[in-house]
Amino acid sequence: MLKVVYPDTRPSIKTDSGKELIFCIIRKKWLQITPEEWVRQNFLLYLIEVLGYSRSLIAVEKKIRVGELEKRFDIVVYNQQTMPFIVIECKEMNVALSAETLSQVLRYNIKLDAACLVVTNGSFSHAFVKKDGVFYEVKELPVP
């Protein structure tokens, strides 16, 4: 299992017209807060503040084509050559991580071809790094 130590910083939250909103530090806009968005924003803070990944190399909720289907990935971290490096699939905290969750990120990776995959529900996270064409579970994400 991936050991994630979240920073003390918490996502910015506000209420507007009776709706609770959370600020996305990558998209630079307020979004309606959902359990999955809460996990996504906290994981982004972990990537940036704890691991030191550059905000400019992170994309959130971008469309990709997987076969005939149009999908959206949660988070992709790019390397310095702007090639996908880590694909991260976020689930809300009460969703158990399963083979189905891993299959989802693997399907996205057919298109993205990243060297590292992560599935997280905020409480539990698993990371896999590709070596010689095979993914192996790791306990730490590579630091940029």
N, CA and C of each residue as an Amber inpcrd file, in Angstrom:
protein
   432
   0.8370000  -1.1760000   0.0000000   0.0000000   0.0000000   0.0000000
   0.8880000   1.2470000   0.0000000   0.4530000   2.2690000  -0.7200000
   1.1630000   3.5390000  -0.7940000   0.9540000   4.3080000   0.5060000
   2.0350000   4.7640000   1.0930000   1.9380000   5.5590000   2.3180000
   1.7890000   7.0200000   1.9210000   0.6450000   7.6060000   2.2460000
   0.3630000   9.0060000   1.9270000   0.2550000   9.7860000   3.2310000
   1.1090000  10.7820000   3.3750000   1.0560000  11.6690000   4.5300000
   0.6240000  13.0320000   3.9940000  -0.6300000  13.3660000   4.2420000
  -1.1740000  14.6170000   3.7290000  -0.5880000  15.8070000   4.4740000
  -0.4380000  16.9390000   3.7740000   0.0820000  18.1400000   4.4470000
  -0.9630000  18.7200000   5.3960000  -0.5220000  19.6380000   6.2440000
  -1.4470000  20.3140000   7.1510000  -2.4090000  21.2260000   6.3950000
  -1.9960000  21.6910000   5.2210000  -2.8420000  22.5530000   4.3930000
  -4.0870000  21.7910000   3.9790000  -5.2160000  22.4590000   4.0100000
  -6.4850000  21.8610000   3.5790000  -7.0170000  22.6570000   2.3960000
  -7.8120000  22.0280000   1.5540000  -8.3980000  22.7720000   0.4330000
  -9.2740000  23.9190000   0.9370000  -9.3170000  24.9850000   0.1480000
 -10.1780000  26.1230000   0.4810000 -11.6240000  25.7720000   0.1800000
 -12.5050000  26.0920000   1.1260000 -13.9300000  25.7890000   0.9890000
 -14.7150000  27.0600000   1.2940000 -15.8080000  27.2660000   0.5610000
 -16.6970000  28.3950000   0.8420000 -18.1220000  27.9860000   0.5070000
 -19.0580000  28.7610000   0.9970000 -20.4650000  28.5510000   0.6710000
 -20.9330000  29.7280000  -0.1700000 -21.5970000  29.4180000  -1.2720000
 -22.1090000  30.4510000  -2.1670000 -23.5080000  30.0410000  -2.6200000
 -24.4800000  30.8830000  -2.3600000 -25.8840000  30.6130000  -2.7210000
 -26.3570000  29.2700000  -2.1510000 -25.9080000  28.9760000  -0.9410000
 -26.3350000  27.7530000  -0.2720000 -25.5960000  26.4990000  -0.7140000
 -24.6310000  26.6360000  -1.6180000 -23.8540000  25.4780000  -2.0880000
 -22.4430000  25.5470000  -1.5290000 -21.9590000  24.3910000  -1.0930000
 -20.6010000  24.3170000  -0.5920000 -19.6570000  24.0810000  -1.7710000
 -18.6300000  24.9290000  -1.8650000 -17.6900000  24.8770000  -2.9790000
 -16.2810000  24.6210000  -2.4730000 -15.4690000  23.9960000  -3.3260000
 -14.0660000  23.7290000  -3.0180000 -13.2370000  24.3080000  -4.1490000
 -12.0850000  24.8900000  -3.8030000 -11.2480000  25.5240000  -4.8250000
 -10.2510000  24.5280000  -5.3740000 -10.2330000  24.3720000  -6.7040000
  -9.2610000  23.4990000  -7.3590000  -7.9890000  24.2930000  -7.6190000
  -6.9050000  23.8580000  -7.0100000  -5.6420000  24.5800000  -7.1250000
  -4.9990000  24.4220000  -8.4980000  -5.4320000  23.4610000  -9.2840000
  -4.9000000  23.2850000 -10.6370000  -5.7720000  24.0110000 -11.6500000
  -7.0720000  23.7930000 -11.5860000  -7.9850000  24.4390000 -12.5390000
  -8.2660000  25.8970000 -12.1800000  -7.8730000  26.2910000 -10.9610000
  -8.0290000  27.6620000 -10.4590000  -9.4710000  28.1380000 -10.5560000
 -10.3810000  27.2940000 -10.0610000 -11.7790000  27.6950000 -10.0140000
 -12.4890000  26.9580000  -8.8870000 -13.6320000  27.5230000  -8.4770000
 -14.4580000  26.9410000  -7.4360000 -15.3710000  25.8980000  -8.0610000
 -15.4810000  24.7510000  -7.4090000 -16.3080000  23.6500000  -7.8860000
 -17.2370000  23.1990000  -6.7740000 -18.3660000  22.6470000  -7.1580000
 -19.2470000  22.0920000  -6.1340000 -18.5190000  20.9390000  -5.4630000
 -18.5410000  20.9470000  -4.1590000 -17.8140000  19.9090000  -3.4330000
 -18.5960000  18.5990000  -3.4880000 -17.8770000  17.5530000  -3.8160000
 -18.4170000  16.1940000  -3.7810000 -17.4070000  15.3640000  -3.0000000
 -17.7940000  14.1940000  -2.5300000 -16.8200000  13.3560000  -1.8100000
 -15.5870000  13.0320000  -2.6610000 -15.7760000  12.7960000  -3.9540000
 -14.6270000  12.4960000  -4.8240000 -13.7550000  13.7320000  -5.0290000
 -14.3820000  14.8930000  -5.1840000 -13.6080000  16.1350000  -5.3700000
 -12.7830000  16.4400000  -4.1220000 -13.3290000  16.1380000  -2.9500000
 -12.5860000  16.3220000  -1.7000000 -11.3130000  15.4770000  -1.7180000
 -11.4310000  14.2160000  -2.1260000 -10.2660000  13.3300000  -2.2090000
  -9.2820000  13.8780000  -3.2410000  -9.7840000  14.2620000  -4.4140000
  -8.9200000  14.7680000  -5.4860000  -8.1160000  15.9910000  -5.0250000
  -8.7760000  16.9530000  -4.3870000  -8.0770000  18.1730000  -3.9710000
  -7.0490000  17.8980000  -2.8700000  -7.3520000  17.0010000  -1.9540000
  -6.3710000  16.6530000  -0.9290000  -5.1850000  15.9130000  -1.5180000
  -5.4320000  15.0380000  -2.4980000  -4.3320000  14.3090000  -3.1290000
  -3.4600000  15.2710000  -3.9380000  -4.0700000  16.2710000  -4.5650000
  -3.2880000  17.2860000  -5.2770000  -2.3680000  18.0290000  -4.3160000
  -2.8770000  18.3860000  -3.1410000  -2.0410000  19.0550000  -2.1410000
  -0.8700000  18.1590000  -1.7330000  -1.1160000  16.8700000  -1.5890000
  -0.0550000  15.9100000  -1.2620000   1.0080000  15.9070000  -2.3670000
   0.5810000  15.8260000  -3.6180000   1.5270000  15.7940000  -4.7350000
   2.3960000  17.0470000  -4.7720000   1.7720000  18.2050000  -4.5460000
   2.4700000  19.4820000  -4.6860000   3.2690000  19.8390000  -3.4350000
   2.6310000  19.7770000  -2.2780000   3.2850000  20.2590000  -1.0570000
   4.2080000  19.2380000  -0.4010000   3.8770000  17.9630000  -0.5060000
   4.7070000  16.9420000   0.1400000   5.7510000  16.3930000  -0.8250000
   5.3230000  16.0250000  -2.0230000   6.2540000  15.4000000  -2.9720000
   6.9780000  16.3990000  -3.8720000   6.4570000  17.6110000  -3.9720000
   7.1540000  18.6260000  -4.7470000   6.9090000  18.6050000  -6.2450000
   5.8310000  17.9730000  -6.6860000   5.5090000  18.0030000  -8.1110000
   5.0790000  19.4120000  -8.5040000   5.4240000  19.8150000  -9.7090000
   5.1000000  21.1480000 -10.2080000   3.6390000  21.2280000 -10.6410000
   2.9510000  22.2750000 -10.1920000   1.5550000  22.4900000 -10.6010000
   1.4340000  22.5400000 -12.1160000   2.4450000  23.0960000 -12.7710000
   2.3850000  23.2720000 -14.2250000   2.4540000  21.9390000 -14.9730000
   2.8230000  20.8690000 -14.2830000   2.9080000  19.5480000 -14.9120000
   1.7740000  18.6220000 -14.4730000   0.7060000  19.2010000 -13.9260000
  -0.4300000  18.4050000 -13.4630000  -1.6840000  18.8340000 -14.2150000
  -2.4320000  17.8440000 -14.6900000  -3.7170000  18.1020000 -15.3380000
  -4.8040000  17.3850000 -14.5470000  -5.9890000  17.9960000 -14.5110000
  -7.1110000  17.4410000 -13.7510000  -8.3450000  17.3670000 -14.6420000
  -9.0000000  16.2050000 -14.6180000 -10.2650000  15.9850000 -15.3150000
 -10.2430000  16.4180000 -16.7830000  -9.2850000  15.8910000 -17.5180000
  -9.2090000  16.1510000 -18.9550000  -9.8150000  14.9790000 -19.7030000
 -10.4140000  15.2890000 -20.8400000 -11.0260000  14.2410000 -21.6680000
  -9.9590000  13.4770000 -22.4400000 -10.1800000  12.1650000 -22.5270000
  -9.3610000  11.3240000 -23.3940000 -10.2940000  10.3480000 -24.1090000
  -9.8500000   9.8550000 -25.2150000 -10.6230000   8.8790000 -25.9760000
 -10.0480000   7.4970000 -25.6860000 -10.9000000   6.6110000 -25.2050000
 -10.5020000   5.2330000 -24.9210000 -11.3510000   4.3580000 -25.8320000
 -10.7480000   3.9280000 -26.9370000 -11.5200000   3.1960000 -27.9390000
 -12.5690000   4.1160000 -28.5280000 -13.8170000   3.6980000 -28.4670000
 -14.9290000   4.4860000 -28.9880000 -15.4820000   5.4720000 -27.9560000
 -15.0350000   5.3430000 -26.7070000 -15.6080000   6.1200000 -25.6130000
 -14.7740000   7.3440000 -25.2740000 -15.4720000   8.4040000 -24.8620000
 -14.8020000   9.5810000 -24.3400000 -14.8740000   9.5080000 -22.8130000
 -13.7170000   9.5590000 -22.1580000 -13.6220000   9.4590000 -20.6980000
 -12.8900000  10.6640000 -20.1570000 -12.9020000  10.8050000 -18.8290000
 -12.1390000  11.8550000 -18.1510000 -11.2690000  11.1950000 -17.0900000
  -9.9790000  11.4810000 -17.1350000  -9.1200000  11.0080000 -16.0510000
  -9.2060000  11.9870000 -14.8890000  -8.8790000  11.5250000 -13.6810000
  -8.9080000  12.3970000 -12.5070000  -7.6790000  13.3050000 -12.4730000
  -6.5000000  12.7070000 -12.4020000  -5.2550000  13.4770000 -12.3280000
  -4.2020000  12.7900000 -13.1960000  -3.4670000  13.5890000 -13.9440000
  -2.2740000  13.0950000 -14.6290000  -1.1330000  14.0410000 -14.2920000
  -0.0100000  13.4470000 -13.8850000   1.2160000  14.2000000 -13.6600000
   2.1190000  13.9100000 -14.8610000   2.6190000  14.9700000 -15.4740000
   3.4920000  14.8360000 -16.6350000   4.9450000  14.9630000 -16.2130000
   5.8510000  14.3630000 -16.9970000   7.2770000  14.5260000 -16.7340000
   7.7670000  15.8170000 -17.3960000   9.0410000  16.0970000 -17.3050000
   9.6030000  17.3380000 -17.8540000   9.4590000  17.4220000 -19.3740000
   9.2850000  16.2720000 -20.0250000   9.0860000  16.2430000 -21.4800000
   7.6000000  16.2960000 -21.8390000   6.7680000  16.5830000 -20.8550000
   5.3000000  16.6700000 -20.9560000   4.6590000  15.3840000 -21.4700000
   5.2490000  14.2750000 -21.0950000   4.6630000  12.9660000 -21.3700000
   3.9960000  12.4860000 -20.0820000   2.8360000  11.7970000 -20.1800000
   2.1880000  11.2940000 -18.9670000   3.1450000  10.4210000 -18.1430000
   3.2540000  10.7290000 -16.8530000   4.1560000  10.0150000 -15.9570000
   3.3770000   9.2310000 -14.9050000   2.3510000   9.8740000 -14.3090000
   1.5200000   9.2190000 -13.2990000   0.0560000   9.4730000 -13.6420000
  -0.7400000   8.4090000 -13.6410000  -2.1900000   8.5270000 -13.8000000
  -2.8060000   8.1680000 -12.4570000  -3.6810000   9.0400000 -11.9520000
  -4.2690000   8.8480000 -10.6250000  -5.7840000   8.8090000 -10.7480000
  -6.3750000   7.7570000 -10.2300000  -7.8320000   7.5980000 -10.1940000
  -8.2890000   7.7920000  -8.7570000  -9.1750000   8.7560000  -8.5550000
  -9.6840000   9.0720000  -7.2130000 -11.1080000   8.5580000  -7.0550000
 -11.3770000   7.9830000  -5.9150000 -12.7200000   7.5470000  -5.5390000
 -13.0790000   8.2170000  -4.2170000 -14.3660000   8.3240000  -3.9400000
 -14.7410000   8.9020000  -2.6540000 -14.3540000   7.9450000  -1.5320000
 -14.2580000   8.4990000  -0.3230000 -13.7000000   7.7480000   0.8020000
 -14.4590000   6.4660000   1.1370000 -15.7670000   6.4360000   0.9000000
 -16.5270000   5.2360000   1.2770000 -16.5540000   4.1800000   0.1720000
 -15.8160000   4.4050000  -0.9170000 -15.7310000   3.4220000  -2.0050000
 -14.4630000   2.6030000  -1.8060000 -14.6160000   1.3060000  -1.6930000
 -13.4640000   0.4270000  -1.5250000 -12.6820000   0.3530000  -2.8390000
 -11.3740000   0.3330000  -2.7120000 -10.5360000   0.1530000  -3.8920000
 -10.5900000  -1.3150000  -4.2900000 -10.8110000  -1.5500000  -5.5670000
 -11.0340000  -2.9240000  -6.0250000 -10.3180000  -3.1720000  -7.3480000
 -10.4460000  -4.3890000  -7.8310000  -9.9090000  -4.7310000  -9.1480000
 -10.5700000  -3.8790000 -10.2220000 -11.8380000  -3.5450000 -10.0310000
 -12.5560000  -2.6980000 -10.9860000 -11.9450000  -1.2960000 -11.0440000
 -11.5720000  -0.7540000  -9.8810000 -10.9300000   0.5630000  -9.8190000
  -9.6010000   0.5210000 -10.5650000  -8.8360000  -0.5290000 -10.3270000
  -7.5460000  -0.6780000 -11.0010000  -7.7510000  -0.8600000 -12.5000000
  -8.7600000  -1.6040000 -12.8970000  -9.0550000  -1.7900000 -14.3260000
  -9.3620000  -0.4630000 -14.9960000 -10.0530000   0.4120000 -14.2900000
 -10.4030000   1.7210000 -14.8380000  -9.1350000   2.5130000 -15.1710000
  -8.2050000   2.5840000 -14.2400000  -6.9840000   3.3400000 -14.4860000
  -6.1190000   2.6400000 -15.5430000  -6.1550000   1.3300000 -15.6020000
  -5.4200000   0.6060000 -16.6430000  -5.9890000   0.9100000 -18.0290000
  -7.3170000   1.0250000 -18.1440000  -7.9380000   1.3820000 -19.4290000
  -7.4930000   2.7720000 -19.8710000  -7.4750000   3.7240000 -18.9430000
  -7.0130000   5.0670000 -19.2790000  -5.5590000   5.0200000 -19.7380000
  -4.7920000   4.1570000 -19.1110000  -3.3670000   4.1070000 -19.4080000
  -3.0650000   3.4820000 -20.7680000  -4.0140000   2.7950000 -21.3640000
  -3.8210000   2.2990000 -22.7300000  -3.5350000   3.4930000 -23.6360000
  -4.2510000   4.5660000 -23.4210000  -4.0850000   5.7870000 -24.2060000
  -2.8990000   6.6260000 -23.7120000  -2.7330000   6.7250000 -22.3830000
  -1.7470000   7.6460000 -21.8110000  -0.3360000   7.0720000 -21.7140000
  -0.2210000   5.7780000 -21.4860000   1.0650000   5.0720000 -21.3900000
   2.0010000   5.6670000 -20.3340000   1.4640000   5.8840000 -19.1400000
   2.2630000   6.4000000 -18.0200000   3.0340000   5.2620000 -17.3610000
   4.1310000   5.6110000 -16.7090000   4.9690000   4.6200000 -16.0350000
   4.4870000   4.3030000 -14.6330000   3.5490000   5.1030000 -14.1100000
   3.0770000   4.9100000 -12.7420000   1.5690000   5.1060000 -12.6880000
   0.8810000   4.2460000 -11.9560000  -0.5670000   4.3170000 -11.7750000
  -0.8770000   4.3710000 -10.2920000  -1.8990000   5.1570000  -9.9330000
  -2.3210000   5.2690000  -8.5330000  -3.8350000   5.1850000  -8.4720000
  -4.3330000   4.4530000  -7.4970000  -5.7570000   4.4750000  -7.1550000
  -5.8430000   4.8830000  -5.6920000  -6.7820000   5.7930000  -5.3980000
  -6.8940000   6.2840000  -4.0240000  -8.3450000   6.5980000  -3.6860000
  -8.6940000   6.3900000  -2.4280000  -9.9830000   6.8730000  -1.9220000
  -9.7370000   7.8640000  -0.7760000  -8.5340000   8.3700000  -0.7190000
  -8.1730000   9.3400000   0.3190000  -7.6440000   8.6810000   1.5740000
  -8.2670000   7.6030000   1.9920000  -7.8100000   6.8700000   3.1730000
  -6.7750000   5.8120000   2.8060000  -7.0130000   5.1550000   1.6790000
  -6.1180000   4.1020000   1.2160000  -5.7010000   4.4070000  -0.2130000
  -4.4430000   4.1030000  -0.5230000  -3.9200000   4.3430000  -1.8540000
  -2.9980000   3.2000000  -2.2420000  -3.0180000   2.8760000  -3.5230000
  -2.1010000   1.8710000  -4.0770000  -1.4270000   2.4870000  -5.2850000
  -0.1160000   2.2560000  -5.4050000   0.6490000   2.7680000  -6.5390000
   1.3710000   1.6150000  -7.2100000   1.4720000   1.7190000  -8.5180000
   2.1120000   0.6920000  -9.3230000   3.0490000   1.3590000 -10.3140000
   4.2650000   0.8330000 -10.4120000   5.2630000   1.3730000 -11.3280000
   5.6030000   0.3000000 -12.3540000   5.7120000   0.7360000 -13.6140000
   6.0060000  -0.1950000 -14.7000000   7.5050000  -0.4070000 -14.8240000
   7.8830000  -1.6880000 -14.8560000   9.2760000  -2.0600000 -15.0800000
   9.2750000  -3.2380000 -16.0410000   9.9920000  -3.1000000 -17.1350000
  10.0500000  -4.1370000 -18.1680000   8.6580000  -4.5400000 -18.6430000
   7.7710000  -3.5450000 -18.7660000   6.4380000  -3.7860000 -19.2990000
   5.4350000  -4.3630000 -18.3170000   5.8310000  -4.5280000 -17.0530000
   4.9510000  -5.1000000 -16.0300000   4.8270000  -4.1110000 -14.8790000
   3.6000000  -3.9700000 -14.3320000   3.3900000  -3.0760000 -13.1960000
   3.6070000  -3.8220000 -11.8880000   4.3700000  -3.1830000 -10.9820000
   4.6470000  -3.7140000  -9.6550000   4.1710000  -2.7070000  -8.6260000
   3.5620000  -3.2120000  -7.5410000   3.1090000  -2.3120000  -6.4910000
   4.3070000  -1.7430000  -5.7370000   4.2320000  -0.4430000  -5.4200000
   5.2930000   0.2440000  -4.6790000   4.6810000   0.9610000  -3.4800000
   5.5230000   1.2820000  -2.5080000   5.0610000   1.9370000  -1.2940000
   5.2520000   3.4500000  -1.3210000   5.9970000   3.9420000  -2.3190000
   6.2520000   5.3760000  -2.4300000   6.1830000   5.7880000  -3.8880000
   5.7120000   7.0070000  -4.1170000   5.7190000   7.5460000  -5.4700000
   7.1090000   8.0910000  -5.7700000   7.5110000   8.0090000  -7.0330000
   8.8080000   8.6150000  -7.3740000   8.7430000  10.1220000  -7.1510000
   9.7890000  10.6810000  -6.6110000   9.8460000  12.1180000  -6.3740000
  10.4680000  12.7560000  -7.6110000   9.8960000  13.8850000  -8.0610000
  10.4040000  14.5030000  -9.3010000  11.8380000  14.9900000  -9.1590000
